Amino acid sequence: MTRSSPQSSGDDPSPADRPDLSGPDPGVVFGKLFDEHAGALHRYLARRVGPTIADDLVSDAFLTALRQRHAYDPARAGFRAWLYGIASNLVRRHVRDELRALRASARLSVDAPSDGLAGAVAERLDARARVARLAGALAALSAEDREVLLLTSWAGLSPAEIAAALDIPAGTVRSRLHRARRWLRANAENFGEVEA
């Protein structure tokens, strides 16, 4: 299998996203990288696995990156893509819990709260119903398609960055993304209106 490189895709990371991690004081470099990337990584992971697990996964991702810094190849991928690849591997360990939570959300009962304000009740019910539909739709996707869709939608990674993060060809990323979006559109009536 041949892999497309970021250089061939037109989505080259900037030179600033290709730091030298092999220096004598990795703490300084990783401190700057943490300041630059931890917030966005946490937001992405929190949407995938919730804020509590995201806290742990952000720490684990940076610790793993620090421990594996000698394996980082700036010629192959930018740091951001490499970091999200590490985070994606960590998320895979939580996939069973993620699917269990998505399926539970899809089965949410939409019981009306007893606060008596009709507008607020209707708004809350509508929000719950949308979350349940989206959760059900995401749970129905294959793990590979769901991961590509969420890395695009929630983390804002480009196909080239996702390819580097998941160590797959960029064409495979585009194919999975297209397949996920097409499936969601075709099956939207099963889950209500789901935007992809």
C-alpha positions in Angstrom: 0.0 0.0 0.0 1.4 3.4 -0.9 0.8 6.3 1.3 0.4 9.8 0.0 2.6 12.3 1.7 1.5 15.7 3.0 3.8 17.2 0.4 1.7 15.8 -2.5 -1.6 17.0 -1.1 -1.2 20.7 -1.1 -1.9 20.8 2.7 1.7 21.2 3.9 2.0 22.1 7.5 4.0 25.2 8.2 7.6 24.8 9.2 6.6 25.9 12.7 4.5 22.7 12.9 7.5 20.6 12.3 9.6 21.1 15.4 12.8 19.4 16.3 11.9 17.1 19.1 15.4 15.5 19.4 17.0 18.4 21.2 18.7 18.2 24.6 15.9 19.9 26.5 12.6 18.4 25.3 10.7 19.9 28.2 10.9 23.4 26.8 9.8 22.3 23.3 7.0 20.2 24.7 5.9 23.0 27.0 5.5 25.3 24.0 3.7 22.5 22.0 1.4 21.8 24.9 0.5 25.5 25.1 -0.2 25.6 21.4 -2.1 22.4 20.9 -3.6 21.2 24.2 -6.7 23.4 24.1 -7.8 22.3 20.6 -6.9 18.7 21.3 -8.9 18.7 24.5 -12.0 20.2 22.7 -11.8 17.5 20.1 -11.4 14.7 22.6 -14.1 16.1 24.9 -16.5 15.9 22.1 -15.4 12.3 21.4 -15.2 10.9 24.9 -16.4 13.6 27.4 -14.4 16.2 29.3 -13.2 13.9 32.1 -11.7 11.3 29.9 -10.4 14.0 27.6 -8.4 15.5 30.4 -6.6 12.1 30.9 -6.2 11.5 27.1 -4.6 14.9 26.5 -2.1 14.2 29.2 -1.6 10.7 27.9 -1.2 12.0 24.3 1.6 14.4 25.3 3.3 11.9 27.5 3.2 9.4 24.7 4.6 12.0 22.3 7.4 12.9 24.7 8.3 9.2 25.2 8.1 8.5 21.5 9.7 11.8 20.3 12.6 9.9 18.6 10.0 8.2 16.4 8.6 11.5 15.2 9.6 12.3 11.6 9.0 15.9 10.6 9.5 15.1 7.0 6.5 12.8 7.1 3.9 14.8 9.0 3.5 18.0 11.1 3.4 17.7 14.8 -0.3 18.5 15.0 -1.1 15.5 12.7 1.2 13.2 14.7 -0.3 14.3 18.0 -3.8 13.7 16.7 -2.7 10.3 15.5 -1.5 9.4 19.0 -4.7 10.8 20.4 -6.8 8.7 17.9 -4.9 5.6 19.0 -5.8 6.4 22.6 -9.4 7.0 21.8 -9.6 3.6 20.2 -9.1 2.1 23.6 -12.3 3.8 24.7 -14.4 2.9 21.6 -16.5 0.3 23.5 -17.4 2.9 26.1 -18.0 5.5 23.4 -20.4 3.1 21.5 -22.1 2.2 24.7 -22.7 5.9 25.5 -23.9 6.7 22.0 -26.3 3.8 22.1 -27.5 4.9 25.5 -28.0 8.5 24.2 -29.9 7.2 21.3 -32.3 5.4 23.6 -32.8 8.5 25.8 -36.4 8.8 26.9 -37.6 12.2 26.1 -39.5 12.8 29.4 -40.7 16.3 29.9 -39.1 18.0 32.9 -41.6 19.4 35.4 -40.5 23.1 35.5 -43.8 24.2 33.9 -42.4 26.6 31.3 -43.7 25.4 28.0 -41.1 27.2 25.8 -38.2 26.0 27.8 -39.6 22.5 27.9 -40.1 22.3 24.2 -36.6 23.7 23.6 -35.0 21.1 25.9 -37.0 18.3 24.4 -36.0 19.3 20.9 -32.3 19.5 21.9 -32.5 16.1 23.6 -34.2 14.6 20.5 -31.5 16.1 18.2 -28.7 14.7 20.4 -30.3 11.3 20.5 -30.7 11.2 16.7 -27.1 12.3 16.1 -25.8 9.8 18.7 -27.7 7.0 17.0 -26.5 8.0 13.6 -22.9 8.2 14.7 -23.1 4.9 16.6 -24.4 3.2 13.4 -21.4 4.3 11.3 -18.4 2.0 11.1 -15.6 2.9 13.6 -13.3 3.9 10.7 -15.9 6.2 9.0 -16.9 7.7 12.4 -13.3 8.5 13.3 -12.6 10.3 10.0 -15.9 12.2 10.1 -15.2 13.4 13.7 -11.6 14.3 13.0 -12.9 16.4 10.1 -16.0 17.9 11.8 -14.9 18.3 15.4 -11.1 18.6 15.2 -11.0 20.5 11.9 -8.2 18.4 10.5 -7.7 18.4 6.7 -7.7 15.0 4.8 -3.9 15.2 4.6 -3.6 15.7 8.4 -6.1 12.8 9.1 -4.1 10.6 6.7 -0.9 11.4 8.6 -2.7 11.0 12.0 -4.2 7.6 11.1 -1.3 6.4 8.9 -3.6 5.8 6.0 -3.6 7.2 2.4 -5.3 10.6 1.9 -7.5 8.9 -0.7 -8.8 6.5 1.9 -9.6 9.4 4.2 -11.6 11.1 1.4 -13.4 7.9 0.5 -14.4 7.2 4.2 -15.5 10.8 4.6 -17.6 10.6 1.4 -19.1 7.3 2.4 -20.0 8.5 5.9 -21.6 11.7 4.6 -23.5 9.8 1.9 -24.7 7.2 4.4 -25.9 9.9 6.9 -27.8 11.7 4.1 -29.4 8.5 2.9 -30.4 7.3 6.3 -31.4 10.7 7.8 -35.0 9.7 8.0 -34.1 6.8 10.4 -32.5 9.3 12.8 -34.4 12.5 12.0 -32.6 15.3 10.3 -28.9 14.7 10.7 -26.4 17.2 9.2 -23.1 15.9 7.9 
